[in-house]
Amino acid sequence: MSESNQSNAPKENSRNGDPNEKIADFDWAGFKAKYDDAMAKCLESERALYEEFNLLTEVICLLSQRSEYDI
């Protein structure tokens, strides 16, 4: 095996290595913080869309009432 191929070979203690090797602890607090931030942005976006929808429906209602009298 050439030297360049040896550097690409899996290491003995890598993911594919020893099944008894301890897996690093997962940062659940960091994961939850990222999730909460993402959900807050989604909620903010949904609120803005909801407000815009309500304003547009009010305008449509006003226009439809006005057109009844203009006919």
C-alpha positions as a Markdown table, in Angstrom:
| # | Residue | x | y | z |
|---|---|---|---|---|
| 1 | Met | 0.0 | 0.0 | 0.0 |
| 2 | Ser | 1.4 | 3.4 | -0.9 |
| 3 | Glu | 1.9 | 6.1 | 1.7 |
| 4 | Ser | -1.0 | 8.2 | 0.3 |
| 5 | Asn | -3.4 | 5.3 | 0.6 |
| 6 | Gln | -2.4 | 4.6 | 4.1 |
| 7 | Ser | -3.5 | 8.1 | 5.2 |
| 8 | Asn | -6.9 | 7.4 | 3.8 |
| 9 | Ala | -7.3 | 4.1 | 5.6 |
| 10 | Pro | -9.7 | 4.1 | 8.6 |
| 11 | Lys | -8.0 | 4.6 | 11.9 |
| 12 | Glu | -8.3 | 1.8 | 14.5 |
| 13 | Asn | -10.2 | 3.9 | 17.0 |
| 14 | Ser | -12.5 | 5.6 | 14.5 |
| 15 | Arg | -16.2 | 5.1 | 14.1 |
| 16 | Asn | -15.6 | 1.9 | 12.3 |
| 17 | Gly | -13.1 | 0.7 | 14.8 |
| 18 | Asp | -13.6 | -0.8 | 18.3 |
| 19 | Pro | -17.3 | -1.2 | 19.1 |
| 20 | Asn | -16.5 | -1.0 | 22.8 |
| 21 | Glu | -15.1 | 2.5 | 22.4 |
| 22 | Lys | -17.1 | 5.1 | 24.3 |
| 23 | Ile | -19.1 | 7.5 | 22.2 |
| 24 | Ala | -18.7 | 11.1 | 23.0 |
| 25 | Asp | -21.5 | 12.7 | 25.1 |
| 26 | Phe | -24.0 | 14.7 | 23.0 |
| 27 | Asp | -24.6 | 18.3 | 23.9 |
| 28 | Trp | -28.4 | 18.1 | 24.5 |
| 29 | Ala | -28.5 | 21.6 | 26.1 |
| 30 | Gly | -26.9 | 23.1 | 23.1 |
| 31 | Phe | -29.2 | 21.1 | 20.8 |
| 32 | Lys | -32.3 | 22.4 | 22.7 |
| 33 | Ala | -31.0 | 26.0 | 22.6 |
| 34 | Lys | -30.6 | 25.7 | 18.8 |
| 35 | Tyr | -34.0 | 24.1 | 18.5 |
| 36 | Asp | -35.7 | 26.8 | 20.7 |
| 37 | Asp | -34.0 | 29.6 | 18.6 |
| 38 | Ala | -35.2 | 28.0 | 15.3 |
| 39 | Met | -38.7 | 27.6 | 16.7 |
| 40 | Ala | -38.8 | 31.2 | 17.9 |
| 41 | Lys | -37.8 | 32.4 | 14.4 |
| 42 | Cys | -40.6 | 30.3 | 12.9 |
| 43 | Leu | -43.1 | 31.5 | 15.4 |
| 44 | Glu | -42.2 | 35.1 | 14.6 |
| 45 | Ser | -42.5 | 34.5 | 10.9 |
| 46 | Glu | -45.9 | 32.8 | 11.3 |
| 47 | Arg | -47.2 | 35.7 | 13.4 |
| 48 | Ala | -46.2 | 38.2 | 10.7 |
| 49 | Leu | -47.9 | 36.1 | 8.1 |
| 50 | Tyr | -51.0 | 35.8 | 10.2 |
| 51 | Glu | -51.1 | 39.6 | 10.8 |
| 52 | Glu | -50.7 | 40.2 | 7.0 |
| 53 | Phe | -53.4 | 37.7 | 6.2 |
| 54 | Asn | -55.8 | 39.4 | 8.7 |
| 55 | Leu | -55.1 | 42.9 | 7.2 |
| 56 | Leu | -55.6 | 41.6 | 3.6 |
| 57 | Thr | -58.9 | 39.9 | 4.6 |
| 58 | Glu | -60.1 | 43.2 | 6.2 |
| 59 | Val | -59.2 | 45.1 | 3.0 |
| 60 | Ile | -61.1 | 42.5 | 0.9 |
| 61 | Cys | -64.1 | 42.7 | 3.1 |
| 62 | Leu | -64.1 | 46.5 | 2.9 |
| 63 | Leu | -63.7 | 46.4 | -0.9 |
| 64 | Ser | -66.5 | 43.9 | -1.3 |
| 65 | Gln | -68.8 | 46.0 | 0.9 |
| 66 | Arg | -68.0 | 49.2 | -1.1 |
| 67 | Ser | -68.6 | 47.5 | -4.4 |
| 68 | Glu | -72.0 | 46.4 | -3.4 |
| 69 | Tyr | -73.0 | 50.1 | -3.1 |
| 70 | Asp | -71.2 | 51.2 | -6.3 |
| 71 | Ile | -73.1 | 48.8 | -8.6 |
